[in-house]
């Protein structure tokens, strides 16, 4: 009797063949989630002090601590003593042309300056045209006398004393960073699962017939010559055989194949974990370990 492919397909346990891989995918997703939990607890936190599994607790966050030098004051180059400017203390009046400005004292030489006039013939400003050199203190400033009926102007020099070079100052800082903020946390998510199942059943009915025919013959002849006449004897033998063999059967070829394709990706960080890392980032601490130390440039 020939095989019925429809009946054979209906007897396949598709629930187990297709449901099994899906259940395995769900279990794998659950194991991945537990792996993330165990990673966070074992790497990011110290063990808790509770033995009650219903009240699982974690200890304090694990910090990575290291020291580094932090510049608290930059290097300041040396500043030589110099006259930075001339301030008019009294502009006077009645000047018809810019008066002469005489600079003396202060331990230096070579400085020159010019005066500028404003309304009413008053000196409004005095500008340094040549800074000179060698001044160790503020020089004296003399402004030329005003014409008859006017008032003489007065001025003073602004002096910047020499400032020695200041070395940069560094302070040793101790930085504590939660280790969870420095490591990639595994959040594996199975994005797609494809199950390809193929069933191929070929049923072929075969009939095979073998026929065999055999024929055989032999002839014997004898001639005798008595005195009066000849006598002939003929013997003929014929043998035949016929054989027929018929075979009928059914040949069934069954081929089953199943392929499971799974694509997993690194999932986005859960909102709760992102909030936790934000809190840990705020807990990053940098504090000095000792007073600042000067370092020569």
Backbone as CSV, one residue per row, in Angstrom:
resi,resn,N_x,N_y,N_z,CA_x,CA_y,CA_z,C_x,C_y,C_z
1,UNK,0.853,-1.194,0.000,0.000,0.000,0.000,0.878,1.229,0.000
2,UNK,0.589,2.149,-0.902,1.420,3.344,-1.023,1.304,4.213,0.220
3,UNK,2.408,4.928,0.548,2.412,5.831,1.695,1.612,7.084,1.389
4,UNK,0.976,7.645,2.429,0.197,8.868,2.283,0.977,10.007,2.926
5,UNK,1.598,10.906,2.121,2.403,12.000,2.703,1.616,12.888,3.643
6,UNK,0.353,13.133,3.322,-0.446,13.986,4.202,-0.582,13.422,5.594
7,UNK,-0.793,12.099,5.651,-0.922,11.465,6.960,0.403,11.499,7.715
8,UNK,1.495,11.292,6.990,2.794,11.330,7.651,3.112,12.730,8.172
9,UNK,2.768,13.785,7.412,3.015,15.153,7.889,2.181,15.468,9.119
10,UNK,0.955,14.964,9.149,0.098,15.244,10.299,0.592,14.559,11.559
11,UNK,1.406,13.525,11.390,1.917,12.821,12.566,3.166,13.474,13.152
12,UNK,3.718,14.510,12.478,4.914,15.186,12.996,4.531,16.065,14.180
13,UNK,5.331,16.022,15.247,5.069,16.816,16.452,5.646,18.222,16.257
14,UNK,4.867,19.065,15.553,5.343,20.428,15.301,5.453,21.228,16.601
15,UNK,4.635,20.921,17.591,4.690,21.659,18.858,6.069,21.536,19.496
16,UNK,6.624,20.345,19.449,7.952,20.154,20.036,9.052,20.673,19.123
17,UNK,8.891,20.444,17.826,9.955,20.824,16.906,10.074,22.332,16.748
18,UNK,8.963,23.038,16.776,9.003,24.499,16.639,8.966,25.200,17.985
19,UNK,8.246,24.642,18.920,8.170,25.276,20.240,9.436,25.118,21.046
20,UNK,10.149,23.995,20.822,11.395,23.779,21.563,12.406,24.883,21.357
21,UNK,12.711,25.250,20.096,13.663,26.357,19.906,13.186,27.673,20.495
22,UNK,11.873,27.940,20.429,11.369,29.199,20.996,11.523,29.217,22.512
23,UNK,11.255,28.083,23.141,11.441,28.008,24.598,12.909,28.194,24.947
24,UNK,13.797,27.615,24.127,15.236,27.778,24.370,15.650,29.238,24.235
25,UNK,15.031,29.957,23.283,15.349,31.376,23.112,14.916,32.175,24.332
26,UNK,13.708,31.867,24.840,13.223,32.576,26.038,14.133,32.285,27.226
27,UNK,14.528,31.022,27.385,15.431,30.675,28.491,16.779,31.379,28.337
28,UNK,17.259,31.477,27.089,18.543,32.164,26.866,18.434,33.634,27.219
29,UNK,17.298,34.266,26.892,17.101,35.669,27.250,17.082,35.846,28.764
30,UNK,16.419,34.909,29.455,16.383,34.985,30.918,17.778,34.799,31.512
31,UNK,18.557,33.860,30.954,19.927,33.664,31.443,20.791,34.888,31.185
32,UNK,20.577,35.545,30.036,21.338,36.758,29.748,21.008,37.860,30.756
33,UNK,19.720,37.971,31.107,19.325,38.990,32.100,19.964,38.696,33.454
34,UNK,19.963,37.424,33.856,20.573,37.074,35.134,22.083,37.276,35.092
35,UNK,22.693,37.056,33.939,24.127,37.316,33.819,24.435,38.796,34.022
36,UNK,23.560,39.667,33.502,23.753,41.110,33.709,23.621,41.466,35.185
37,UNK,22.615,40.862,35.851,22.423,41.133,37.283,23.635,40.674,38.082
38,UNK,24.097,39.462,37.806,25.246,38.936,38.548,26.505,39.746,38.266
39,UNK,26.656,40.217,37.031,27.824,41.044,36.688,27.804,42.340,37.498
40,UNK,26.643,42.979,37.554,26.541,44.247,38.277,26.804,44.044,39.763
41,UNK,26.239,42.984,40.332,26.398,42.745,41.763,27.811,42.329,42.120
42,UNK,28.431,41.483,41.292,29.751,40.969,41.640,30.874,41.940,41.306
43,UNK,30.694,42.740,40.254,31.760,43.650,39.835,31.594,45.039,40.440
44,UNK,30.354,45.506,40.528,30.143,46.896,40.935,29.939,47.132,42.416
45,UNK,29.626,46.073,43.190,29.304,46.279,44.603,30.006,45.232,45.462
46,UNK,30.273,45.610,46.694,30.809,44.677,47.659,29.695,43.743,48.131
47,UNK,30.040,42.535,48.612,29.005,41.605,49.074,28.213,42.196,50.233
48,UNK,26.913,41.881,50.245,26.065,42.360,51.334,26.247,41.522,52.590
49,UNK,25.621,41.960,53.657,25.746,41.274,54.944,24.484,40.517,55.324
50,UNK,23.571,40.329,54.353,22.330,39.626,54.649,22.391,38.230,54.056
51,UNK,22.030,37.218,54.869,21.994,35.838,54.414,20.593,35.414,53.983
52,UNK,19.621,36.269,54.160,18.242,35.952,53.794,18.063,36.184,52.304
53,UNK,17.761,35.118,51.514,17.623,35.312,50.060,16.460,36.212,49.688
54,UNK,15.455,36.319,50.610,14.306,37.189,50.301,14.615,38.652,50.568
55,UNK,15.754,38.915,51.204,16.162,40.288,51.485,17.587,40.492,50.985
56,UNK,17.734,40.211,49.705,19.072,40.333,49.122,19.535,41.783,49.159
57,UNK,20.733,41.969,49.621,21.310,43.301,49.719,22.706,43.292,49.095
58,UNK,23.104,44.439,48.648,24.467,44.604,48.163,25.196,45.575,49.073
59,UNK,26.492,45.457,49.066,27.292,46.351,49.890,27.529,47.688,49.210
60,UNK,28.561,48.358,49.643,28.890,49.667,49.076,29.446,49.503,47.663
61,UNK,29.310,50.548,46.847,29.887,50.471,45.498,31.405,50.315,45.563
62,UNK,31.937,49.617,44.602,33.385,49.438,44.503,33.966,50.614,43.731
63,UNK,34.945,51.278,44.324,35.569,52.451,43.720,36.971,52.108,43.229
64,UNK,37.369,52.771,42.179,38.750,52.729,41.717,39.414,54.035,42.155
65,UNK,40.449,53.939,42.940,41.109,55.126,43.500,42.497,55.276,42.898
66,UNK,42.838,56.479,42.564,44.194,56.765,42.101,44.512,58.229,42.370
67,UNK,45.794,58.541,42.396,46.258,59.891,42.683,46.809,60.531,41.418
68,UNK,46.657,61.831,41.349,47.177,62.564,40.193,47.486,63.991,40.631
69,UNK,48.478,64.640,39.997,48.791,66.033,40.339,47.850,66.995,39.610
70,UNK,47.350,67.957,40.342,46.457,68.968,39.765,47.094,70.345,39.953
71,UNK,47.173,71.091,38.879,47.745,72.431,38.941,46.745,73.386,39.585
72,UNK,47.159,73.991,40.684,46.280,74.928,41.378,46.710,76.374,41.153
73,UNK,47.948,76.608,40.719,48.430,77.959,40.412,49.408,77.846,39.253
74,UNK,49.165,78.557,38.159,50.058,78.451,37.008,51.383,79.165,37.251
75,UNK,52.334,78.874,36.404,53.642,79.526,36.486,53.513,81.003,36.120
76,UNK,54.133,81.864,36.935,54.122,83.300,36.693,55.545,83.747,36.358
77,UNK,55.762,84.255,35.166,57.119,84.695,34.807,57.519,85.946,35.583
78,UNK,58.825,86.195,35.651,59.329,87.376,36.361,58.913,88.644,35.621
79,UNK,58.606,89.701,36.400,58.218,91.001,35.833,59.259,92.034,36.288
80,UNK,59.951,92.660,35.359,60.967,93.656,35.759,60.316,94.949,36.266
81,UNK,61.072,95.704,37.041,60.576,96.997,37.512,60.441,97.948,36.325
82,UNK,59.367,98.708,36.282,59.156,99.616,35.153,58.122,100.663,35.510
83,UNK,58.200,101.768,34.767,57.198,102.824,34.889,56.051,102.462,33.952
84,UNK,54.891,102.270,34.490,53.763,101.822,33.685,52.957,102.967,33.078
85,UNK,53.107,104.167,33.620,52.346,105.277,33.076,52.563,106.552,33.872
86,UNK,51.989,107.637,33.362,52.074,108.938,34.046,50.656,109.470,34.201
87,UNK,50.304,109.807,35.432,48.968,110.300,35.732,49.017,111.815,35.970
88,UNK,48.162,112.559,35.286,48.059,114.015,35.489,47.235,114.250,36.738
89,UNK,47.849,114.842,37.747,47.132,115.131,38.992,46.430,116.487,38.957
90,UNK,47.000,117.419,38.162,46.374,118.738,37.989,46.686,119.201,36.577
91,UNK,45.672,119.393,35.792,45.891,119.760,34.406,46.331,121.199,34.196
92,UNK,46.178,122.034,35.232,46.533,123.452,35.082,45.636,124.147,34.065
93,UNK,46.115,125.309,33.567,45.306,126.049,32.583,46.199,127.076,31.879
94,UNK,45.690,127.635,30.767,46.370,128.703,30.072,47.476,128.262,29.131
95,UNK,47.687,126.953,28.965,48.733,126.490,28.051,48.258,126.706,26.602
96,UNK,49.140,127.293,25.818,48.830,127.508,24.409,49.459,126.445,23.516
97,UNK,50.393,125.697,24.077,51.028,124.579,23.367,51.406,123.531,24.399
98,UNK,51.562,122.269,23.997,51.913,121.221,24.956,53.205,121.556,25.674
99,UNK,53.188,121.537,27.014,54.397,121.859,27.770,55.400,120.713,27.717
100,UNK,56.620,121.015,28.033,57.656,119.996,28.084,57.496,119.164,29.359
101,UNK,57.815,117.885,29.257,57.725,116.971,30.395,59.136,116.501,30.709
102,UNK,59.561,116.735,31.962,60.908,116.345,32.382,60.802,115.210,33.388
103,UNK,61.579,114.128,33.142,61.566,112.947,34.013,62.956,112.799,34.604
104,UNK,63.016,112.718,35.932,64.320,112.632,36.593,64.228,111.680,37.780
105,UNK,65.396,111.179,38.228,65.444,110.298,39.385,64.959,108.904,39.052
106,UNK,64.759,108.119,40.116,64.263,106.749,39.955,65.338,105.742,39.628
107,UNK,66.606,106.183,39.505,67.683,105.244,39.248,67.820,104.826,37.805
108,UNK,66.983,105.368,36.903,67.086,104.980,35.503,67.281,106.199,34.627
109,UNK,67.232,105.996,33.320,67.429,107.098,32.393,66.801,106.736,31.056
110,UNK,66.669,107.816,30.217,66.220,107.591,28.858,64.741,107.677,28.646
111,UNK,63.949,107.894,29.712,62.506,107.937,29.518,62.099,109.323,29.025
112,UNK,61.206,109.345,28.041,60.653,110.602,27.523,59.143,110.487,27.459
113,UNK,58.487,111.678,27.480,57.027,111.685,27.445,56.552,112.977,26.815
114,UNK,55.319,112.987,26.313,54.715,114.181,25.714,53.362,114.416,26.338
115,UNK,52.999,115.731,26.435,51.726,116.105,27.035,50.726,116.445,25.954
116,UNK,49.449,116.263,26.265,48.359,116.605,25.350,47.467,117.617,26.031
117,UNK,47.005,118.644,25.272,46.168,119.708,25.806,44.719,119.487,25.453
118,UNK,43.863,120.027,26.337,42.443,119.988,26.093,41.864,121.382,26.107
119,UNK,40.565,121.488,26.344,39.886,122.780,26.369,40.419,123.624,27.520
120,UNK,40.540,124.944,27.284,41.012,125.860,28.323,42.501,125.804,28.516
121,UNK,43.239,125.121,27.638,44.688,125.059,27.770,45.149,124.181,28.900
122,UNK,44.333,123.208,29.325,44.712,122.309,30.415,45.373,121.054,29.851
123,UNK,46.326,120.517,30.605,46.972,119.270,30.216,46.032,118.116,30.575
124,UNK,45.641,117.359,29.577,44.689,116.258,29.811,45.374,114.911,30.014
125,UNK,46.511,114.700,29.399,47.199,113.411,29.556,48.657,113.557,29.189
126,UNK,49.469,112.645,29.707,50.900,112.585,29.377,51.212,111.146,28.964
127,UNK,51.728,110.968,27.767,52.023,109.647,27.226,53.522,109.410,27.193
128,UNK,53.940,108.205,27.584,55.348,107.829,27.547,55.712,107.466,26.108
129,UNK,56.707,108.131,25.583,57.165,107.841,24.224,58.378,106.924,24.205
130,UNK,59.148,106.893,25.319,60.299,105.995,25.422,60.381,105.519,26.862
131,UNK,60.307,104.198,27.099,60.261,103.679,28.474,61.593,103.802,29.189
132,UNK,62.697,103.955,28.477,63.996,104.046,29.138,64.381,102.713,29.750
133,UNK,65.302,102.740,30.741,65.769,101.500,31.374,66.408,101.811,32.707
134,UNK,66.456,100.766,33.564,67.175,100.861,34.831,66.413,101.488,35.966
135,UNK,65.148,101.734,35.853,64.402,102.388,36.933,64.111,101.394,38.048
136,UNK,64.447,101.801,39.258,64.214,100.979,40.444,63.165,101.568,41.359
137,UNK,62.748,102.789,41.060,61.688,103.438,41.833,61.001,104.441,40.913
138,UNK,59.918,105.020,41.400,59.158,105.964,40.582,59.949,107.260,40.393
139,UNK,60.163,107.717,39.167,60.877,108.976,38.939,59.977,110.178,39.214
140,UNK,60.579,111.363,39.249,59.836,112.614,39.429,59.432,113.150,38.069
141,UNK,58.204,113.694,37.992,57.665,114.234,36.745,57.480,115.736,36.919
142,UNK,58.115,116.518,36.019,57.959,117.974,36.044,57.333,118.417,34.729
143,UNK,56.294,119.238,34.836,55.601,119.763,33.654,56.007,121.233,33.495
144,UNK,56.272,121.645,32.278,56.680,123.019,32.013,55.691,124.048,32.558
145,UNK,56.213,125.241,32.903,55.381,126.287,33.504,54.394,126.829,32.480
146,UNK,53.225,127.233,33.013,52.187,127.818,32.159,52.519,129.272,31.889
147,UNK,52.018,129.829,30.793,52.223,131.258,30.507,51.640,132.126,31.622
148,UNK,51.972,133.399,31.594,51.473,134.331,32.608,49.953,134.281,32.660
149,UNK,49.440,134.212,33.876,47.993,134.152,34.080,47.460,132.735,34.114
150,UNK,48.293,131.729,33.822,47.836,130.341,33.853,48.321,129.606,35.087
151,UNK,47.817,128.399,35.257,48.213,127.545,36.382,49.069,126.391,35.876
152,UNK,50.120,126.085,36.637,51.016,125.005,36.235,50.365,123.625,36.460
153,UNK,50.642,122.731,35.539,50.134,121.357,35.669,51.108,120.517,36.464
154,UNK,50.574,119.491,37.141,51.425,118.562,37.901,51.055,117.130,37.499
155,UNK,52.030,116.223,37.698,51.811,114.815,37.344,52.706,113.931,38.171
156,UNK,52.304,112.647,38.302,53.098,111.642,39.032,53.252,110.391,38.157
157,UNK,54.356,109.681,38.421,54.627,108.450,37.655,54.037,107.247,38.380
158,UNK,53.496,106.324,37.582,53.009,105.048,38.110,54.114,104.019,37.933
159,UNK,54.479,103.380,39.018,55.638,102.492,38.989,55.249,101.076,39.408
160,UNK,55.740,100.091,38.644,55.541,98.678,38.966,56.853,98.093,39.452
161,UNK,56.897,97.699,40.731,58.111,97.107,41.282,58.385,95.751,40.623
162,UNK,59.627,95.338,40.706,60.007,94.048,40.112,59.332,92.905,40.866
163,UNK,58.866,91.921,40.118,58.226,90.730,40.689,59.018,89.511,40.250
164,UNK,59.452,88.720,41.222,60.206,87.502,40.894,59.284,86.457,40.263
165,UNK,59.862,85.548,39.527,59.082,84.471,38.891,58.456,83.573,39.952
166,UNK,57.218,83.190,39.693,56.494,82.323,40.621,56.351,80.938,39.992
167,UNK,56.835,79.920,40.713,56.731,78.550,40.197,55.280,78.081,40.223
168,UNK,54.964,77.198,39.310,53.625,76.607,39.294,53.437,75.746,40.533
169,UNK,52.214,75.709,41.026,51.900,74.936,42.224,50.961,73.787,41.856
170,UNK,51.331,72.595,42.315,50.535,71.400,42.058,50.109,70.790,43.384
171,UNK,48.916,70.227,43.360,48.393,69.574,44.550,48.044,68.130,44.203
172,UNK,48.473,67.207,45.037,48.174,65.795,44.807,46.716,65.526,45.167
173,UNK,45.965,65.057,44.189,44.543,64.792,44.388,44.309,63.287,44.389
174,UNK,43.366,62.849,45.195,42.956,61.456,45.257,41.575,61.351,44.619
175,UNK,41.477,60.634,43.508,40.229,60.519,42.757,39.626,59.144,42.986
176,UNK,38.351,59.102,43.320,37.619,57.857,43.518,36.476,57.805,42.506
177,UNK,36.501,56.758,41.671,35.506,56.608,40.610,34.828,55.250,40.766
178,UNK,33.490,55.181,40.779,32.810,53.876,40.817,33.168,53.049,39.588
179,UNK,33.518,51.793,39.808,34.002,50.975,38.698,32.915,50.709,37.662
180,UNK,31.650,50.728,38.077,30.568,50.484,37.125,30.482,51.566,36.058
181,UNK,30.946,52.779,36.394,30.911,53.855,35.404,32.032,53.745,34.398
182,UNK,32.965,52.797,34.612,34.123,52.664,33.730,34.043,51.430,32.840
183,UNK,33.069,50.540,33.091,33.008,49.275,32.360,31.751,49.204,31.501
184,UNK,31.836,48.542,30.344,30.622,48.290,29.564,29.805,47.182,30.233
185,UNK,28.552,47.463,30.520,27.689,46.495,31.192,26.955,45.683,30.128
186,UNK,27.034,44.342,30.184,26.383,43.535,29.141,24.871,43.520,29.301
187,UNK,24.176,43.976,28.274,22.720,43.882,28.200,22.402,43.257,26.834
188,UNK,22.425,41.922,26.784,22.208,41.208,25.527,20.715,40.978,25.328
189,UNK,20.242,41.338,24.155,18.827,41.152,23.819,18.738,40.380,22.510
190,UNK,17.896,39.321,22.522,17.661,38.558,21.295,16.670,39.339,20.449
191,UNK,17.154,39.843,19.349,16.359,40.734,18.507,15.472,39.978,17.523
192,UNK,15.948,38.855,17.028,15.185,38.147,15.998,15.505,36.665,16.055
193,UNK,14.458,35.840,15.894,14.612,34.393,15.838,13.841,33.872,14.627
194,UNK,14.519,33.152,13.773,13.898,32.589,12.577,14.081,31.081,12.599
195,UNK,12.964,30.348,12.447,12.988,28.885,12.431,12.570,28.423,11.043
196,UNK,13.470,27.727,10.371,13.192,27.164,9.049,13.067,25.653,9.195
197,UNK,11.862,25.117,8.888,11.629,23.677,8.985,11.168,23.166,7.626
198,UNK,11.852,22.165,7.131,11.512,21.572,5.840,11.263,20.088,6.021
199,UNK,10.151,19.603,5.432,9.814,18.176,5.432,9.553,17.753,3.994
200,UNK,10.270,16.747,3.538,10.131,16.266,2.167,9.870,14.764,2.209
201,UNK,8.733,14.348,1.654,8.353,12.934,1.632,8.075,12.546,0.190
202,UNK,8.826,11.617,-0.337,8.633,11.099,-1.689,8.173,9.651,-1.598
203,UNK,7.007,9.339,-2.186,6.470,7.981,-2.195,6.419,7.499,-3.644
204,UNK,7.098,6.421,-3.930,7.182,5.873,-5.289,6.794,4.393,-5.244
205,UNK,5.832,3.979,-6.093,5.438,2.579,-6.199,6.190,1.956,-7.371
206,UNK,6.868,0.861,-7.142,7.709,0.226,-8.136,7.165,-1.169,-8.468
207,UNK,7.171,-1.522,-9.742,6.817,-2.873,-10.224,7.962,-3.373,-11.100
208,UNK,8.485,-4.532,-10.789,9.615,-5.091,-11.507,9.255,-6.503,-11.999
209,UNK,9.387,-6.762,-13.297,9.060,-8.069,-13.894,10.293,-8.603,-14.625
210,UNK,10.634,-9.852,-14.333,11.742,-10.544,-14.999,11.192,-11.758,-15.748
211,UNK,11.464,-11.884,-17.037,11.041,-13.028,-17.856,12.284,-13.733,-18.416
212,UNK,12.231,-15.054,-18.353,13.334,-15.867,-18.870,12.774,-16.988,-19.755
213,UNK,13.221,-17.102,-21.002,12.781,-18.153,-21.946,14.025,-18.890,-22.443
214,UNK,13.961,-20.214,-22.302,15.068,-21.060,-22.730,14.554,-22.111,-23.730
215,UNK,15.354,-22.381,-24.798,15.007,-23.380,-25.835,16.271,-24.179,-26.163
216,UNK,16.069,-25.486,-26.195,17.187,-26.357,-26.522,16.730,-27.524,-27.415
217,UNK,17.502,-27.921,-28.426,17.142,-29.044,-29.349,18.400,-29.820,-29.740
218,UNK,18.211,-31.173,-29.971,19.325,-32.030,-30.421,18.779,-33.067,-31.423
219,UNK,19.550,-33.381,-32.399,19.154,-34.323,-33.466,20.253,-35.374,-33.642
220,UNK,19.839,-36.630,-33.553,20.753,-37.757,-33.752,20.246,-38.585,-34.961
221,UNK,21.086,-38.902,-35.912,20.697,-39.689,-37.112,21.674,-40.862,-37.291
222,UNK,21.116,-42.051,-37.566,21.935,-43.276,-37.763,21.506,-43.961,-39.074
223,UNK,22.462,-44.340,-39.904,22.185,-45.020,-41.194,22.926,-46.368,-41.201
224,UNK,22.147,-47.462,-41.456,22.704,-48.811,-41.514,22.540,-49.353,-42.941
225,UNK,23.457,-50.119,-43.395,23.433,-50.704,-44.739,23.457,-52.250,-44.647
226,UNK,22.263,-52.838,-44.516,22.224,-54.311,-44.575,22.484,-54.742,-46.038
227,UNK,22.428,-56.010,-46.268,22.762,-56.472,-47.622,21.791,-55.980,-48.689
228,UNK,20.548,-55.852,-48.376,19.604,-55.529,-49.438,19.290,-54.036,-49.522
229,UNK,19.117,-53.340,-48.414,18.740,-51.914,-48.474,19.236,-51.220,-47.213
230,UNK,19.231,-49.860,-47.288,19.699,-49.055,-46.139,18.567,-48.749,-45.177
231,UNK,18.930,-48.692,-43.881,17.951,-48.358,-42.825,18.451,-47.091,-42.081
232,UNK,17.617,-46.087,-42.044,17.992,-44.820,-41.359,17.192,-44.671,-40.088
233,UNK,17.910,-44.266,-39.012,17.241,-43.995,-37.704,17.520,-42.539,-37.304
234,UNK,16.447,-41.804,-37.059,16.575,-40.372,-36.667,15.968,-40.179,-35.278
235,UNK,16.746,-39.484,-34.370,16.275,-39.212,-32.987,16.352,-37.690,-32.741
236,UNK,15.217,-37.056,-32.573,15.140,-35.594,-32.342,14.679,-35.298,-30.924
237,UNK,15.478,-34.455,-30.177,15.128,-34.067,-28.797,14.993,-32.535,-28.706
238,UNK,13.866,-32.080,-28.224,13.602,-30.626,-28.053,13.259,-30.348,-26.585
239,UNK,13.946,-29.297,-25.982,13.666,-28.910,-24.575,13.446,-27.394,-24.478
240,UNK,12.354,-26.988,-23.920,12.041,-25.549,-23.722,11.684,-25.282,-22.271
241,UNK,11.986,-24.003,-21.805,11.590,-23.565,-20.434,11.276,-22.066,-20.454
242,UNK,10.300,-21.670,-19.654,9.881,-20.248,-19.578,9.686,-19.895,-18.104
243,UNK,10.323,-18.763,-17.675,10.234,-18.322,-16.276,9.900,-16.839,-16.225
244,UNK,8.934,-16.446,-15.445,8.512,-15.041,-15.277,8.445,-14.720,-13.787
245,UNK,9.145,-13.613,-13.377,9.203,-13.200,-11.960,8.761,-11.746,-11.867
246,UNK,7.730,-11.466,-11.132,7.167,-10.105,-10.980,7.279,-9.678,-9.520
247,UNK,7.898,-8.443,-9.278,8.030,-7.872,-7.917,7.370,-6.501,-7.883
248,UNK,6.543,-6.284,-6.918,5.837,-5.003,-6.738,6.104,-4.489,-5.324
249,UNK,6.487,-3.201,-5.201,6.756,-2.629,-3.875,6.624,-1.125,-3.881
250,UNK,6.687,-0.543,-2.703,6.580,0.909,-2.531,7.842,1.410,-1.847
251,UNK,8.439,2.470,-2.395,9.657,3.065,-1.849,9.330,4.471,-1.353
252,UNK,9.627,4.770,-0.096,9.322,6.066,0.526,10.627,6.687,1.016
253,UNK,10.908,7.907,0.550,12.083,8.676,1.005,11.601,9.826,1.873
254,UNK,12.146,9.918,3.064,11.764,10.976,4.003,12.997,11.820,4.299
255,UNK,12.856,13.147,4.199,13.942,14.083,4.496,13.404,15.206,5.369
256,UNK,13.994,15.395,6.544,13.590,16.465,7.452,14.822,17.335,7.742
257,UNK,14.616,18.643,7.771,15.709,19.563,8.115,15.127,20.763,8.843
258,UNK,15.884,21.265,9.811,15.449,22.437,10.578,16.660,23.306,10.865
259,UNK,16.546,24.609,10.612,17.613,25.575,10.877,17.042,26.692,11.736
260,UNK,17.762,27.050,12.770,17.343,28.120,13.686,18.348,29.258,13.583
261,UNK,17.887,30.450,13.225,18.742,31.638,13.108,18.377,32.603,14.235
262,UNK,19.362,32.975,15.019,19.145,33.879,16.153,20.099,35.057,16.023
263,UNK,19.584,36.257,16.133,20.407,37.467,16.097,20.253,38.208,17.421
264,UNK,21.354,38.373,18.102,21.367,39.052,19.404,22.141,40.355,19.277
265,UNK,21.705,41.378,19.999,22.347,42.684,19.977,22.542,43.180,21.402
266,UNK,23.428,44.157,21.538,23.619,44.828,22.816,22.467,45.805,23.013
267,UNK,21.631,45.529,23.996,20.428,46.335,24.206,20.783,47.658,24.868
268,UNK,19.853,48.604,24.766,20.047,49.887,25.433,19.979,49.700,26.949
269,UNK,20.645,50.587,27.643,20.682,50.494,29.093,19.296,50.756,29.677
270,UNK,18.823,49.901,30.591,17.525,50.163,31.218,17.515,51.504,31.944
271,UNK,16.324,52.074,32.057,16.206,53.393,32.678,16.698,53.379,34.123
272,UNK,16.395,52.297,34.860,16.843,52.227,36.246,18.355,52.183,36.367
273,UNK,19.000,51.399,35.469,20.455,51.325,35.505,21.078,52.647,35.106
274,UNK,20.483,53.322,34.143,21.002,54.633,33.743,20.903,55.630,34.893
275,UNK,19.813,55.558,35.650,19.665,56.435,36.810,20.707,56.105,37.871
276,UNK,20.960,54.799,38.072,21.953,54.388,39.067,23.344,54.887,38.687
277,UNK,23.706,54.753,37.413,25.015,55.225,36.987,25.124,56.733,37.114
278,UNK,23.998,57.443,36.898,24.029,58.897,37.093,24.319,59.264,38.544
279,UNK,23.731,58.510,39.458,23.992,58.765,40.885,25.454,58.451,41.214
280,UNK,25.975,57.346,40.653,27.357,56.984,40.931,28.327,58.006,40.336
281,UNK,27.977,58.559,39.168,28.841,59.595,38.585,28.890,60.832,39.480
282,UNK,27.761,61.150,40.102,27.762,62.286,41.036,28.593,61.985,42.281
283,UNK,28.834,60.692,42.526,29.610,60.319,43.713,31.113,60.319,43.464
284,UNK,31.532,60.644,42.245,32.966,60.713,41.970,33.577,61.822,42.827
285,UNK,34.622,61.496,43.553,35.225,62.445,44.495,36.685,62.676,44.156
286,UNK,37.071,63.933,44.213,38.477,64.317,44.057,38.828,65.228,45.214
287,UNK,39.722,64.799,46.063,40.091,65.580,47.240,41.600,65.572,47.404
288,UNK,42.146,66.699,47.932,43.605,66.793,48.085,44.117,65.870,49.171
289,UNK,45.331,65.379,48.950,45.958,64.512,49.938,46.994,65.268,50.784
290,UNK,47.507,66.409,50.237,48.465,67.217,50.988,48.494,68.613,50.406
291,UNK,49.238,69.498,51.055,49.295,70.904,50.625,49.930,71.016,49.252
292,UNK,49.626,72.111,48.512,50.224,72.299,47.185,51.738,72.362,47.262
293,UNK,52.364,71.846,46.238,53.822,71.872,46.146,54.225,72.703,44.925
294,UNK,55.250,73.546,45.113,55.732,74.380,44.011,56.671,73.577,43.132
295,UNK,56.517,73.750,41.839,57.384,73.084,40.861,57.991,74.161,39.973
296,UNK,59.300,74.177,39.938,59.967,75.176,39.110,59.729,74.885,37.640
297,UNK,59.580,75.959,36.849,59.356,75.792,35.408,60.656,75.418,34.749
